Amino acid sequence: MAKQLSAWDQHKLDQEQRMLEREVARIKAARDERAYEASLRRRIAIQPYAAPLLDKWRDIREKLWKCFD
């Protein structure tokens, strides 16, 4: 036979459920943040190879703008 929960017990169970849901959301947010930081680290690792090309592109763009001035 199932025992009826008092309003106080139901309130405490609901409160605990909300606390667990917040904890799960916090853990998921932390995991997503770590994934984002890892993707940034991968992009930064590629940057030294792309930097000389970006410098060349900047020089070419500056020379073109000087031609139009």
TAQUI-V239087 format. One record per pair of residues at least 24 apart in sequence whose ideal C-beta (glycine too) atoms are under 10 Angstrom apart, sorted by sequence separation. I is the first residue (numbers start at 0). J is the second residue. D is the distance in whole Angstrom. If there is no record, write none. Layout:
# TAQUI-V239087
I_J_D ; I_J_D
This chain:
# TAQUI-V239087
none
